[in-house]
Amino acid sequence: MASSHSPDGVTAEQGTMLSDILPTGYEIGVINGAVKEGDVVAVVGVGPVGLAAVMTAAAQGAAKVIAVDGNKFRLEESRAFGATDTVDASSDNLVEELKKHSRDGLGVDVAIEAVGIPETFTLAPDSIRPGGRVANVGVHGAPVNLPLDRDWINNITITTGLVNATTAPELLEKIKAGEIDPGKFVTHRFTFDQMLEAYDTFARAADEHAIKVIITNEA
């Protein structure tokens, strides 16, 4: 829900995104993944949290940010959030597709997993280069396979975590400086008397092309 009060240079809608998705993508994806200037980053799954990782990875100076998803609308939208390349998750060989986007074909520097299912987690370590990093953001409800027999020698790093939102002040400054614009997440707006319609829209996000829904007391 949006409030009419916000710091100078920050809209209420931008500030609302600081409550969860933006710090999640930034802290558990970009920071845990140690994204640095010049990196090639793949974000697997570009729902709201994945798009937050795309936006903040681009602001961190990544040379390439590759959005991976099976939803064409999300792939198209990801470019407005900072994605330089998109890969359709229905591609026959996703690993090879991602490696083609890396500097030398060896794999991406960082893979951010933002879905939480075995198939997307498996893609992440499969697509990184030796010395690469996997930042798991997705919430998993089933065991996943980790090919440690293959990767123990590759000096890879895998991180997990839950958002703390300790980066909210930093992200607030990035918004003020114009480095990021989380207002882009808002695709639908409703008032409180439209609450049921708002929930229905978000429940059918794929059909409605909804990323984030705002409910406000302002007409």
ABEGO torsion letter per residue (X at the ends): XBBABBBBGBBAAAAAAAAAAAAAAAAAAAAAAGBBBGBBBBBBEBBAAAAAAAAAAAAAGBABBBBBBABAAAAAAAAAAGBABBBBAABABAAAAAAAABAAGAEBABBBBAAGBAAAAAAAAAABBBGBBBBBABBBABBBBBBAAAAAAAGBBBBBEBBAGAAAAAAAAAAAAGABBAAAABABBBBAAAAAAAAAAAAAAAAAGBABBBBBABX
